[in-house]
Amino acid sequence: MRGKSRRLAALAVLAWLGACDAARLAEAPPLIDERHAVAPFDDLLFAFDWVTGRIEQGGRTGVLARWEGPIRFTVRDRIASPSIAASVLPELKRIAAIANVEVVELKDEDPGANFVVAMTSSSMGGTGTGNCAARVAAEASGRLRLVTLEINLASRGGFTGCIRHEILHGLGLGHPHAIPSILSYQFPDLASLTRNDVILLKSLYDPVLRPGFYRLATLDRARNLIARQTGVNEAEVTRRDLGRPVLDRIRREMTEEAEKGGVFAAHQLGNAYFFGHAVAVDHAQGVAWWKRAADAGFSEAAWRVARSYLRGLGVPVDLDAGRRYATEAARRDHQGAQFELAEWLAAESKDPESLGEALVWAILAERGGHPEGARLRGEIARRVPEARRREAEASAAAWRPAPRTAIDAAWRSP
């Protein structure tokens, strides 16, 4: 009862603070302010890196994050300020519509919501602007999973601008400070989105991009997306290599970070060089950057190095090195490495003992959700004598992963 009384008292305070909020929402400015010119191409591309490539989620920086399913909206403590609570959903729907993201309204306090509006009378944390703050959480895959938009009823001034600002954060955008934007602290009086904001949001949610894309891969594709929305012929992007100064600047920044020990930056550079994202394809240099990240304990990079050595991709075949890197990552429960190790052992092995080891890794890959795990397990199981198969199944059931490294823990944490 005492806890319930405290909550009722807190709600009473919030209700008092929110009693006059209808006036603070009156005459809301238009959603989009057309007065500001669209920024130059390179400035927009650099801004796109600021809003997508520099956001940290669970220790990961440079991974594109956005919604992939519908937003499920609810309000907490609506009684504190019904007028403000009622204003958020229409704003969210209008802004989400620009990105073609569906918004579904749930009942107040619904635990199944993934976008929660909460009233408070305390100072802001998260990505707060004073009146509001958004706390954004994403999965390792880059899919946004939970946003809490807190509204500080004790603050002064209007709420429309801060609500729109934080909604954009809740859709996955950061701060493009160098261009006119409702998200820029250089333009604190903006309460409407600019055309730059619309371009950035539409680009983020274009089907060409996917959650989890790395920084240089995202920017390389974003060039055409920005060109399409600013009247630039996409053929000119290729012919003139538009945005190259920005891409080279970001690559240099990432290289400096990697050379100072930035493990994830090294891994992303490996991907960029190996697959030709914003740089010329250079398999050997890609593997070299992956190896640097792998030697620092990053299992995702170790799996890439293992594949390269076992298959001769970008480096000469080195079965001992390939097996060593694959085993390190597989022991730390990397499903790709487990699958790679199982497939290689199955191809190289003839004796029941080695085939049994391959079966153990295939079972673990399947258990971890590898899409080809079940197929490989079945193929190997048919080649293993029954007694050895039972031993392998028992070993897989009892198997426990090795402790995660710090970079692995950051990578996989939500």
C-alpha positions in Angstrom: 0.0 0.0 0.0 2.9 2.4 0.8 4.3 1.9 -2.7 0.9 2.5 -4.2 0.5 5.7 -2.2 3.9 7.0 -3.3 2.9 6.4 -7.0 -0.4 8.2 -6.6 1.4 11.1 -5.0 3.9 11.2 -7.9 1.1 11.1 -10.4 -0.6 14.0 -8.6 2.5 16.1 -8.9 2.8 15.2 -12.6 -0.9 16.0 -13.2 -0.4 19.5 -11.6 2.7 20.1 -13.8 0.8 19.1 -16.9 -2.4 21.0 -16.1 -1.6 23.9 -18.4 0.2 22.0 -21.1 -2.6 22.4 -23.7 -1.5 26.0 -24.2 2.1 24.9 -24.7 1.0 22.6 -27.6 -1.3 25.2 -29.3 -0.5 26.4 -32.7 2.1 23.7 -33.4 4.4 24.7 -36.3 4.1 22.7 -39.5 5.8 19.3 -39.7 8.2 20.3 -42.4 9.8 23.8 -42.7 10.5 24.5 -46.3 12.5 27.7 -45.6 15.9 26.1 -45.2 17.7 25.1 -48.4 18.8 21.5 -49.0 22.4 21.1 -48.0 25.1 20.4 -50.6 25.7 16.8 -51.6 28.9 16.2 -49.6 27.4 17.9 -46.6 24.4 15.6 -46.7 26.5 12.5 -47.1 28.7 13.6 -44.1 25.5 14.3 -42.2 24.2 10.9 -43.0 27.4 9.4 -41.4 26.7 11.5 -38.3 23.1 10.3 -38.0 23.8 6.6 -38.7 27.5 5.8 -38.4 28.5 7.4 -35.1 25.7 6.2 -32.9 26.8 3.8 -30.1 24.5 0.9 -29.4 25.6 -1.6 -26.7 29.3 -0.8 -27.3 29.0 -1.0 -31.1 29.6 2.1 -33.3 29.2 2.2 -37.0 26.3 -0.3 -37.4 23.2 1.0 -39.1 20.1 0.7 -36.8 16.5 1.1 -37.7 13.0 -0.5 -37.2 12.2 -3.6 -39.3 8.8 -4.3 -38.0 5.9 -2.2 -36.8 6.2 0.3 -33.9 3.9 -0.7 -31.1 3.1 2.5 -29.2 1.9 3.0 -25.6 1.8 5.7 -23.0 2.8 5.5 -19.4 1.1 7.8 -16.8 -1.2 9.4 -19.3 -3.2 11.0 -16.5 -0.2 13.3 -15.7 -0.8 15.3 -19.0 -3.5 13.9 -21.3 -2.9 16.7 -23.8 0.8 16.0 -24.3 0.3 12.3 -24.2 -2.4 12.6 -27.0 0.0 14.8 -29.1 2.8 12.3 -29.4 1.0 9.5 -31.4 -0.1 11.8 -34.3 3.5 13.2 -34.5 5.0 9.8 -34.5 2.6 8.5 -37.2 3.3 11.5 -39.4 7.1 11.2 -39.1 7.1 7.4 -39.3 5.0 7.7 -42.5 8.0 9.5 -44.2 10.0 6.3 -43.5 7.1 3.9 -44.4 7.2 2.5 -40.9 3.9 1.3 -39.5 2.7 2.5 -36.1 0.2 0.5 -34.0 -1.4 2.0 -31.0 -1.7 -0.3 -27.9 -3.5 0.2 -24.7 -1.9 2.4 -22.1 0.9 0.6 -20.1 0.8 -2.4 -22.5 3.9 -4.5 -21.8 4.1 -5.6 -25.4 4.9 -2.0 -26.6 8.3 -1.2 -28.1 7.8 2.6 -28.2 6.9 4.0 -24.8 6.0 7.6 -23.9 6.6 8.3 -20.2 5.9 11.4 -18.2 8.4 12.6 -15.7 9.3 15.6 -13.6 13.0 14.9 -13.4 16.0 16.0 -15.5 16.6 14.3 -18.8 19.1 11.6 -19.5 19.4 9.5 -22.7 19.6 11.8 -25.8 17.7 14.5 -24.0 17.1 18.1 -25.3 15.8 19.5 -21.9 12.1 18.9 -22.3 12.4 15.4 -23.7 14.8 12.5 -23.9 14.8 9.3 -26.0 16.4 6.1 -24.7 17.0 3.8 -27.7 18.0 0.2 -27.6 18.9 -2.0 -30.5 19.7 -5.7 -31.1 23.2 -6.8 -32.3 21.6 -7.2 -35.7 20.9 -3.5 -35.9 17.2 -3.8 -35.4 15.7 -1.3 -33.0 13.9 -3.1 -30.2 12.8 -0.5 -27.6 12.5 3.3 -27.4 11.4 5.2 -24.3 10.5 8.8 -24.9 10.5 10.7 -21.6 8.8 14.1 -21.4 9.8 16.3 -18.6 6.7 18.2 -17.4 8.7 20.4 -15.1 10.6 22.0 -18.0 9.7 25.3 -19.5 8.9 26.1 -23.1 7.0 24.2 -25.8 7.1 20.5 -26.4 6.4 20.1 -30.1 10.0 20.6 -31.3 11.5 18.4 -28.7 9.0 15.6 -29.3 9.8 15.6 -33.0 13.5 15.7 -32.3 13.3 12.7 -30.0 11.0 10.8 -32.3 13.7 11.0 -35.0 16.2 9.6 -32.5 13.7 6.9 -31.8 13.7 6.1 -35.6 17.4 5.6 -35.6 18.9 9.1 -36.4 21.6 10.8 -34.6 22.8 14.5 -34.7 23.8 16.1 -38.0 25.1 19.3 -36.5 26.6 20.8 -39.6 23.4 21.2 -41.6 20.0 22.9 -41.0 18.1 20.1 -39.1 15.8 19.8 -36.2 18.3 17.4 -34.8 21.2 19.9 -34.9 22.2 21.8 -31.8 23.3 24.6 -34.1 19.7 25.3 -34.9 18.1 25.1 -31.4 15.0 27.1 -32.4 13.8 24.7 -35.1 10.5 22.9 -34.1 9.9 21.5 -37.6 11.7 19.0 -39.7 13.8 20.5 -42.6 14.0 19.0 -46.1 17.4 17.7 -45.0 15.8 15.7 -42.2 13.4 14.2 -44.7 16.2 13.2 -47.0 18.2 11.6 -44.2 15.1 9.7 -42.9 14.0 8.4 -46.3 17.6 7.3 -47.0 17.9 5.5 -43.7 14.7 3.5 -44.5 15.4 2.8 -48.2 15.3 -0.9 -49.0 18.8 -0.7 -50.4 20.0 -0.4 -46.8 19.7 -3.1 -44.1 20.0 -3.0 -40.3 23.5 -4.1 -39.4 25.2 -2.6 -42.4 28.7 -1.3 -41.6 29.7 2.3 -41.9 31.5 2.5 -45.2 29.1 0.1 -46.9 26.2 2.3 -45.7 27.8 5.5 -47.0 28.7 3.9 -50.3 25.1 3.0 -51.0 23.8 6.2 -49.5 25.4 8.3 -52.2 22.8 7.1 -54.8 20.0 7.5 -52.3 20.9 11.1 -51.6 21.4 11.8 -55.3 17.9 10.4 -56.1 16.3 12.9 -53.6 18.3 15.9 -54.6 17.9 15.8 -58.3 21.4 14.4 -59.1 21.5 11.9 -61.9 22.7 8.6 -60.3 25.0 8.0 -63.3 26.8 11.1 -62.3 27.5 9.6 -58.8 29.6 6.9 -60.5 31.1 9.1 -63.3 32.2 11.8 -61.0 32.7 9.7 -57.9 30.5 12.1 -55.9 31.1 12.0 -52.2 34.6 10.7 -52.5 36.1 13.4 -50.1 33.6 12.3 -47.4 34.3 8.5 -48.0 38.1 9.1 -47.9 37.8 11.2 -44.7 35.7 8.5 -42.9 38.2 5.8 -44.1 41.1 7.8 -42.7 39.3 8.3 -39.4 38.6 4.6 -39.1 42.1 3.7 -40.0 43.5 6.0 -37.3 41.1 4.5 -34.8 42.0 0.9 -35.8 45.8 1.7 -35.6 45.2 2.9 -32.1 43.6 -0.4 -31.1 40.0 0.0 -32.2 39.0 -3.6 -32.8 35.7 -3.0 -34.4 37.1 -0.3 -36.7 39.7 -2.8 -37.8 37.0 -5.4 -38.5 34.9 -2.9 -40.5 38.0 -1.9 -42.6 38.5 -5.6 -43.3 34.9 -5.8 -44.7 35.4 -2.6 -46.7 38.6 -3.7 -48.4 37.6 -7.4 -48.9 34.2 -6.5 -50.5 35.0 -3.2 -52.0 32.8 -0.9 -49.9 33.8 2.7 -50.7 37.4 1.5 -51.6 38.9 -0.6 -54.3 38.7 -4.3 -53.6 41.9 -5.5 -51.9 41.4 -9.0 -50.5 44.8 -9.3 -48.9 44.4 -5.9 -47.1 40.9 -7.0 -46.0 42.2 -10.2 -44.4 45.0 -8.3 -42.8 42.5 -5.9 -41.0 40.3 -8.9 -40.1 43.4 -10.6 -38.6 44.2 -7.6 -36.5 40.7 -7.7 -35.1 40.7 -11.4 -34.7 44.0 -11.4 -32.8 42.4 -8.9 -30.4 39.6 -11.4 -29.6 36.8 -10.5 -32.0 35.1 -13.8 -33.0 33.3 -12.3 -36.0 36.7 -11.3 -37.5 38.3 -14.7 -36.5 35.6 -16.5 -38.5 36.3 -14.3 -41.5 40.0 -15.0 -41.2 39.3 -18.8 -40.9 37.2 -18.8 -44.0 40.0 -16.9 -45.9 42.7 -19.4 -44.9 40.7 -22.5 -45.3 39.4 -21.5 -48.8 42.3 -19.4 -50.0 40.3 -16.2 -50.2 42.7 -13.3 -50.4 45.6 -15.3 -48.8 47.3 -18.6 -49.6 45.6 -21.6 -48.2 46.9 -22.3 -44.7 44.8 -25.1 -43.1 46.6 -25.0 -39.7 45.9 -21.2 -39.4 42.4 -21.6 -40.7 41.5 -24.3 -38.2 43.1 -22.4 -35.3 41.1 -19.2 -36.0 37.9 -21.2 -36.6 38.3 -23.2 -33.4 38.9 -20.0 -31.4 35.7 -18.4 -32.6 33.7 -21.7 -32.4 34.7 -22.2 -28.8 33.3 -18.7 -28.1 30.0 -19.8 -29.6 30.2 -18.2 -33.0 27.7 -20.1 -35.2 29.4 -19.2 -38.4 32.8 -20.5 -37.2 31.1 -23.7 -35.8 29.6 -24.3 -39.2 32.8 -23.6 -41.1 34.8 -25.9 -38.8 32.2 -28.7 -39.1 32.1 -28.4 -42.9 35.9 -28.4 -43.2 36.4 -31.3 -40.9 33.7 -33.3 -42.7 35.4 -32.7 -46.0 38.9 -33.5 -44.8 38.1 -36.4 -42.4 37.8 -40.1 -43.1 38.1 -41.7 -39.6 35.1 -41.9 -37.2 36.8 -39.8 -34.5 37.3 -36.7 -36.7 33.8 -37.1 -38.3 32.4 -37.2 -34.7 34.2 -33.9 -34.0 32.7 -32.5 -37.1 29.2 -33.7 -36.0 29.6 -32.0 -32.6 30.3 -28.6 -34.3 27.5 -29.1 -36.8 25.0 -29.8 -33.9 26.2 -26.7 -32.1 25.8 -24.6 -35.3 22.3 -25.9 -35.8 21.5 -25.3 -32.1 22.7 -21.7 -32.4 20.4 -21.0 -35.4 22.7 -21.3 -38.4 20.4 -21.6 -41.4 22.4 -24.5 -42.9 23.2 -26.2 -39.6 20.4 -28.9 -39.8 21.4 -29.8 -43.4 25.1 -30.2 -42.5 24.3 -32.1 -39.3 22.2 -34.6 -41.2 24.8 -35.1 -43.9 27.6 -35.7 -41.4 25.4 -37.9 -39.1 24.8 -40.4 -41.9 28.6 -40.9 -42.2 29.3 -41.5 -38.5 29.0 -45.0 -36.9 26.1 -45.1 -34.4 28.3 -45.4 -31.3 30.4 -42.4 -32.3 27.3 -40.5 -33.2 25.8 -41.0 -29.8 29.1 -39.8 -28.2 29.1 -36.7 -30.4 25.5 -35.9 -29.5 26.3 -36.3 -25.8 29.3 -34.1 -26.2 27.3 -31.4 -27.9 24.6 -31.6 -25.2 27.2 -31.1 -22.4 29.2 -28.5 -24.3 29.6 -25.0 -22.8 31.2 -22.0 -24.6 34.4 -20.4 -23.5 34.1 -17.0 -21.8 33.4 -14.2 -24.2 36.0 -11.6 -24.9 35.1 -8.0 -24.1 34.6 -7.1 -27.7 32.4 -10.2 -28.3 30.3 -9.2 -25.3 29.9 -5.7 -26.6 29.0 -6.9 -30.0 26.3 -9.4 -28.9 24.8 -7.3 -26.1 21.4 -5.6 -26.9 
